[in-house]
């Protein structure tokens, strides 16, 4: 396990947002691993996905479980903390210490639904402000999978001088109609829960756990592959020899999804889920740059690496190829690989040795 240093950083100025507003008193919670070199030229920013947090390679305090990418980050691992200073920040809108819907507004009460709608680019602005506060002008690399990959691409497009290398894994340059549709199902599940209370559930003793659990179950299906589900569960029954002819979890896959849903509610805030999924749905780098994706990366000095997985149907290989073609059109140096793995979208989090080799080689 990598040794972490947990910190918070208070932005000294209001954070400008894409919606035209600004957010005062922003706090960014982050962790670091490995030593920052005297020249501050060995920093690697790792950006987390929708349900991730800053505990990328250290114990998650609410669950006691290992960090979500502990297999990738640490001494002598692909992102080697003997060599690199790794930074991972909880995104704004999140619920693990960075300013979000549960944070106190200027009146002292939780923002709840008064929190402004944010974008991926707003998240990146907060991360860049953190880098400024740390005195890090240029990253050795920015790395991320899924929504983390969106942040990596957004940083490259909007702050092109800030990273030498950009590694974007299992991601996209814009959310598709299908992506938006799945997120809307999840949001409606949360908001249909009577305990959501219009978002003002903080301090009430009741939170929309049932709705958030359903949202997590629906989303989790999209992170897996049909092959993986079939191999792991098939139509096997859960702790019984025959069907119950009722609505208990007869099948192992049903029990698995219920477990995923209930566990999620113990570590994640429902309003944060609403805000972060909305930020992902609004994500469209080409739209931010006049409608042409290549223009977003025109003149970028960074080197890029895009990785996709053949079983990922949430952000399929075609999405990565779309980014690669735009980078080629912009004249940016880019490498691309589609890896074979049975785990679906979650492959970037799981044991895929080929990904380890790509990450290690690109950062080196």
N, C-alpha and C positions, 0 to 999 in steps of 0.2 A: 504494500500500500504506500502510495506517495504521501509525504508529509505536507499537510496543507496549512495555510495561514488565512484564517477567515477575517474579513475586514468589511467595513462599509465606507463609502465615500459620499460626501455631501457636495453636490454641484454648487458652485459659487454664484451662478447666474441662472435665471429662469431658462428652462429647456424649450426652445421653439418646436412647435409641432406642425405636422402637415395640415392639420385642420385649421390653421391660422391662429390658434391659441398658443399660450405658453404655460408651462407647468412650473410652479415655484417650489422651492424646497425639496428638490428631487434627491433621493438617496439611492445609491447603487450598491447592492451587496455583492461581494465577490470573494473568490478564494484564489490563492496563488500556490504554485508548486515549483520547486527549484529556485535557484538563485538568479537574480538579475545581474547580468554582466556589467562591469564598470562602464562600458560604452553603451549600455542599454540597447544592444543590438541583437539580443537572443530571445526576445519576447514572442510568445505564440499565444494569440487570442483564440480560445475555443468557445464557440457559440452553441448554446443548447437548443434542443428541439422544444416543441409545444409543451410537453409535460415534464421537461427536464428542469434543472436548476444549476446553481453554481457548484454543487458538490459533485464535480465531474470525476474525481479520483479519491474521494474521502467519504467517510461514513455519513449517510444522510441522517440528520439528527432526529427527524420525526419517525423514520421507519427503522433506523438502525442497520439499514442495508448498505452494501458497498456502493460507491459512486457509480454513476450510470455508464462511465467509460473507463473504469478502473483498469480494464484489460489493455487499454491503449496508452495510458499515461502513467509514467512512473520511471524509476531508475532502470535503464537498459530496455525499456519498452519502446514501441515505435515512436511515440512522442517522449523522448528521453529527457527526464528531468535532471539528469546529470549534466546535460548540455543546454537545455532550454528552460526559460522561465515561463511557465504556463499560467495564464490568467483566464478565469471563467467567471462571468458576471450573470447574476439573475436579471432577466430582462425587466424593464419597466412594464408595469401592468401585471407583473408576477406576484407571487405570494410567499417568497422566501427571503424577504428583507428589503428588496427594492420597492420603490414607491409604486403602489397599485391601488385597486379599489378598496382594499381593507385598510389602507393607510389613513392616518388622520388628515382631513382637509384643514384649511386655515381656521375653520370654526371649531376644530378639535374633534369633530365627529368623523367617522369613517366616510370616505368619499362615496362608497357604494356606486350607484349608477350616475353620480355626479362626476365621476372620473371621466376625463376626456377620452374619446375614441382615439386610439393610437395606431401607428403603422409600423411596419418592419423598419423603415427608414428612421422613425423616431427612436426605436430601440437602439439602432446603430449610433444615432447622435449621442445618446446617453453613454454608450460604450466608448465612443471617441472622446467624450468629455472626461471619462474615467482615465483613459490613456493620457490625456493632457495633464490630469492631476498627478499621474504617476511619472510624468516627465518622459514618456515614451513617444517619440515622434514617428518612428517607423517600426512596424512589426516585422519580425522575420517571416511570420506567416499568420494568416487567419484561417481557421479550420472550422467546419461545421457540417453536420448532417441534417437533412430534412429542413425544419425551420432554421436550424443553425446554418445550413448551407445558403438559405435565403439571406441571412444576415451577412454572411461572407461575401456573397455576390453584391449585396447592397453597399457594403463598405467599399468594395472595389470600384463600383460605379459612381459613388457619391463622394468618396474620399480617396481618390486613386493613389495619392502619394503616401498613404499610411501603411501599406503592406507590400512586401517584396513578393510574397507568394500567396496564392488563394487556392485553397483546397475545399471544393464543394462536393458533398457526397449525397447521393439519393435525394436530389432536390430539383427545383424548378425556378424559372425566371418569372413565372406568374401562375396564380391559382386558376385551375380549369373550372368549368361549370360543375363537373362531377365533384371536385374537391369542395367547392362552395356548398354543394347540396348536402354532402355528408356533415359538414360543420353546422349547417342550419338545422338538421335533425337533432344534433346534440344540443344546440342552444335552445331549441324549442322544448326539449326534454327538461332542461334546467328550469326554464321560465314557466313551464306547466306545473311544476312541483309547488303545491300550496306553501311550502316552507320557504320558497324563494322570497316571498313577501315584497315583490317589486325591487328586489336587490337589497332591501334594508333588513337583513336578517342578523347582522352583527349584534352581539349582546342579547339576542332574543332567546337564546337557548335552543333554537331550532335553525337548522340550515338545510338547504335542498339536496340532501345526500342521495335520495332516491333518483332524482332527476339527473344529478351529476354522475351517478353510477351508470345509468342507462346511456348517457352521453359517452362515457368512457368505454362501455361495452361496444357501442356502435363504431366508435373510432378505432378501437383495438382490432376489430375485424379487418379494417383497411390496412393495418400494419403487417398483416400476416399474408400467407399465400394459401391457395386451395390445396396445393400439394403438401405444404407443411402441416396444415390442419388435418388433412386426411391421414398423413403418416403418424401424427402425434395422437390423434383422437379417433379417427374414423367414425363409426357409429357405435363405439363402445359405450356400454352403460356405466353409470357412476354408482358404485357401492350397492349394486343390486343385480339380481339374476334375471329379472323380467321387467317389462315396462309397467309403470305404476297406473297408467290410464288416468293420470292427473297432471298437474302443472308444476310438480317439483322438478328439480334438475335431473331428469332421467339420464341424459347423455353427458359424457365426460366434458364435451365441449361447452355445454351449458354451464356446468359447474365451474369450469375454468373462467368463463366470461364473468360470471357472478363474483368470483373471487377477485378478478381484476377490477371490477367496478367498485366493490366495497373497499378494497385496499386503497384505491385512488382517492376516495373521499376523506381518508384520514391524513392526507398530505397535500391536498390541493384545494384552493378556494374556487367556489363555483363562479363568482363574478370574474375572477381572473381568467377562467376558462372562456367565458363569453368574450372578453376583451382581446385575448390573445388569438382566438380563432378568427375574430373579425379582422385583426391586423393581418393575418395570413391571407384572408379572402381578398383584402384590398391590395395585396402585393402584386405589382406589375411593373417591372423595371423599365420595359419599353415605354409604357404609358408615362412614366416619370420623365422620360427623355425624348419627348416629341413623337413617340409612336414607333421608333425604330430601335430594336435592341442593340444593334451594332454601335449606334451613336452613344449608347450608355458607356461603352468601353473604349471609345475613340481616344487614342493617345495614352492609354493606360501603360504604366511602366512595369506592371506586375506580371509574373508568370502564373499560369493557371493550370489546375488539374481537376478534371471532372470525373466522378466515379458513379456508375449506376449498377443496378443489379437486375439480372434477367427475370427474377420472380417478383419484382416490385411493380405492382399494378397501380399504386397510389401516385407515385412519381416515376413513370416508366422511362425506359432508356431514351425514348423519343424526346422527352423533356430536356435531358442533358445534351443530346445532340443539337437541339435548337440553340442552346447556349453556346456550344462549341462552334457552330456555324457562325453565330454572331461574333464571337471572339476572333475567328478566322477572318471575317470580313473587316474587323477593326484592326487587323494586323497584330493581334496580341499572341504571344507564345502560349500555346495550350496543348496539353496532353489529355487523352480521354481513354478510359477503359470501362467496358462492361464486364462485371464479374458474375460468375455463376454461383448461386447460393439458393438454398431451398426455403429461406426464412421470410421472403417477401421484403417489404419496406424496412422492417426491423433488422435486416441483415447488417446494417452499418453498426449496430450495437452488439452483435453476437459474434460468435467464433468463426470468423472467415479469415484464415491465414493469408490469403491473397491480398486482402485489404490491408493487413498489417504491413506487408511488403511494399505496397504502393505508398502508404503514408510515410513509412520510414525513408523510402527512397526519395520521395518528393521533398520532404523537409531537409534531407541531407544535401 
